[in-house]
Amino acid sequence: MVVKEFVQDSQAAGEVIALVILNVQGAFDAAWWPAILKEMRDCGGPKHLYKLTKSYFTQRTAILVMNSIRMEKELSRGWPQGSCKALA
């Protein structure tokens, strides 16, 4: 509704409107964690956010158990739910 109102108000004022929509569904599934951390470090942002993110990315493992078979894979990218495909 906010976008619709913005467009209507802009049209009423005779302004030109451009709308760009990005579909990023699943974008994090391919995100490479070392690159994210490097960008965070290079940008000089708050150190506590860098450390929190680095901690989140540390020692992440996807585990798939089917019947009596158990497979584990250490992750370096993506989201654990999306990584199960790599184990199959």
Secondary structure, DSSP 8 states (H G I E B T S, - for coil): -HHHHHHHHHHHTT----------TTGGGG-BHHHHHHHHHHHT--HHHHHHHHHHHTT-EEEEEETTEEEEEE-SBS-HHHHHHHH-
